[in-house]
Amino acid sequence: MDIEQSRYNMVEQQIRPWDVLNQNVLDLLFKVRREDFVPEAHKALAFVDMEIPLGHGQAMWTPKLEARAIQELDIRPTDRVLEIGTGSGYLTALLASKAGEVVSVDIVPEFTASATLKLRAHGFGNVVLHSGDAARDWPDEAGFDVIVLTGSTPLLSDALVRRLRVGGRLFAITGEAPVMEAQLITCSAPGTTRSVTLFETCVAPLLNAPHPALFVF
């Protein structure tokens, strides 16, 4: 397999047609080697338009979803980022390439351990990884400029939204299968946010994600 040709095809045939047109984002996809973060058994699928299984019922996002999320979040070099669901560590690497600091949390310790090794091997010194459950909140009083949930959530936690600093952006996929919506929530002032629906998609839920309360007669 010609890896560089496959990478080019991924960008031109999958990602650019999905309205990812920011050249800095496209350049980043050539810089951060996706194949290095894909499980060994699935390396041949690194550039395919599909979710790649990671185990524990989780999967890597499709390349176009990863790229679109990075574009929508408009990450700046001074931003402090919270990633909920480290997974393979690839999206973590994309975030860390653009941000000042990334805090990434995963409920599966094996994912945290594997991603730690991969990110260290690629020289990312601005990432702090934790094993834990952040589906509803991650206690950190400093707050974040960017929050991204890599699993879907039927109900977006208010506690997480409150972790946003003013000007902060949160990317989340909300709802339940088969219809989910990617949303970008922006904090415009203390206690004030606005939400924009970006597109429909469907990804695996975060473990322990909050659900709306059921109405009981």
N, C-alpha and C positions, 0 to 999 in steps of 0.2 A: 504493500500500500504506500502510495506517495503521500506522506503525512501533510506536507505543506500544501499540496494541491487539494487534499481533502479539507483542510482548514479553510482554504480560500473558497471552495465550493460551499462550505457551511455558511460562511459570511455572506456570500453573494446570492445564494439560492434559498437560504432559510431566513437569515437574520435581516438583511437589508429589505426584502419584500415585506417584512413584518413591521415596517415603519421605524426601524432602528437606523437612523441616518446621521446621528452625531458621530463625526469622524474620530473623535477621541475615544469613544466607546468601541468603534470598529477596530481602531488601532490596538486597543487593549486586548482584544480577542486574539490578535496575532502574537501579543507579548506573553500572555499568561497561557501556559501550555495545558489545555484541557485534558489531553490524554494522560498527563501525569497524575491526575486526580481521579480518574476512572478506575474502578476495581479491575484487577489484573484479568479476571475472567471475561471482562467485557471491553477490553481495550480497542478491539476492532470496531466497536460501536461509538467511539468517542465523538465522532462528528455527525452522527446520524440524528435525524429529527425524531427523537423518541426519548422517553424517560428511561434512564438506566437504573436497574435494580441495585440497591445498596444493602439489602437485607433488613430484617426487623420491620418489614412492611413499608419501608421507605424507598425513595428513588431520587436520583438527580433530576432536576428540572430539564426540560428541553433547552437546547442552546438558545433558541429565540426568546424564550421566557426569561432566561438569565440576563440576556443582553437588554431586553426591553425594561426589566426592572432597574438595571443599572442606569439606563438612560433617563427613566422617569424620576429617579431619586436625585439626579443632578448633584452628585457628591463633590464636596470641595475639600481641598487639602487640610483645612482646619477642622473638619467634621469629626465628631465622635459618633460611632455607629454601634448599634446593638443588632446582632443577627440572632434570631431565634430559630434554631435548627441548623447546626453546622454541616451535617451530612458528610459529603465527600471532602469538603473544604475548598472546593473550586470557587463557589460564589464568594466565600470568605476571602479568597485570594483576590478576586476582582474588586471587592469592596476595599480591601487593604491597599490595593494599588492606587486608589484615588483618595482615601480618607487619611486623617491624622492618626486615628486609633479605632480599632474594631474590637468589641467585646462579643464573643460568639459563644452561645450556650446550646448544648444538646443533651437530651434526656438519655441517650444511648452512650454509655462510657466508651464503647469500642469506636464509635465515630469520633469522639473527642481525641482519643489516643492516636488514631490513624491520621486525622487531620493535623494534629500537632506535629507529627513527623514530616508530613508532606510540606506544610507551610514553613517549617524550619529549614528543610532542604532547599526551599526556594528563596530563603533569605528574608522572609517576612518577620520583622522584629516589632511590628506595631499591632500585633494581634494577641489578645488574652483569651484563652479558651477555658470554658468551665463545663463540667458535667452537672446537669441540673434540669429542673422543670421550669421553663419560662413562658409557658403557654398563656398564663394569666397575668404574670408580672415578673419583673426581675429587679429586686430592690437595689437601687443605685441612685443616691440622692443627687449626684452630679447631673443627671439627665443626659439626653442624647439628641443630636442633631438629625440623626437618621435611625429609623427602626425598620427592619425587614423581617417578615415572618415567612419562612420557607415552606411551611405546611399551611393548609387551609384551616380556617376557623369558622364554625357556624355563627359565632357571635364574637365580635372584636372586644377584647377586654378594655374597659375604661381605664383601668390601672395602667396599662401599657401606653395608652394615648396620653395620659398625664405625665409620662416620662419624657415627652417631647419638649425640648426647649422652644422658645419663640423662634419661628422660622423653620422649625424642624419638619421633616417629612417622614411619613410611615407608609410602607407598602405592605398590603395584606390582601390575601385572597379569601373572600368571605362567602358564606353560604354552604349548602350541602349538595352533593352529587344528585343529579347530573348537571345542575346549573350553579355555577359559582362566578363571582365577579372580582376582578382585580381592582383594588381601590387605592388611591393615593390620598392620604389624609395630611393636611398641612396645618400647623399651629400658627395662627396669625397674631395671636395675643394670648396672655395668660388666661387659660380656661376657655379659649375660643378656637375652634377648628373648622375647617371646611373640607368636604370630601368630594372627590371626583371619581366617577366610575370610568375605568380605562378600557376594559374589554372583558369578554367572558372566557373562562377557561375552567379546568378541573384538575386539581392535584390532591394527593393524599393529605388527610387531616393531620394536624399536630396531635400528638398523644396528649390527652387530658385537656384538649381545647374546650373552652366554655361553650355551653349550649343555651339557647333561650329557655326560660322557664316554661314548663308545660302547663297549660290551663287545665285545672282539675275541677270537675263539676261537684 
